[in-house]
Amino acid sequence: MLQDCRSVDHDDLARLLGAGRVAIGGSLLVAPGAAASWAGPGATDPGVKMLTRAAGIRDLLLGVLLLRALEQGTPVRTLLQCGAVADGVDLVATLTTFRHLPRRTRLAAVGAAAGAVLTGCMLSQSLD
């Protein structure tokens, strides 16, 4: 199984990570209440929507910059590391509020954040 992971093209995986950031960031920016509904009924609160948009623009920009750097063949390590740090903060924030999140979504939120951290860290070691 580990050998199968090694055969994955890291540029393609980075593109997928970038595209995911663009999609998630864009949805958080454009429709913050709906996109953040996984966090519970408070997602439609105006203050929560403002913070959701802030997280959305962060992910959208990180994704666009990563995709652009990959397309142009410029270094991506710093972008991947910045994304991993941002995802790490998301993971810690999710874990600190874990018991307050809806049961149906909290494990997915932890898994998504942890997966993004691990993927970003792994790619930052293999791509320049």
Buried (B, 14 or more C-beta within 10 A) or exposed (E): EEEEEEEEEBBEBBBEBBBBBBEBBBBBBEBBBEBBBBBBEEBBBEEBBEEBBEBBEBBBBBBBBBBEBBEEEEEBBEBBBBBBEBBBBBBEEBBEEEEEBEEEBBEEBBEBBBEBBEBBBBBBEEBE
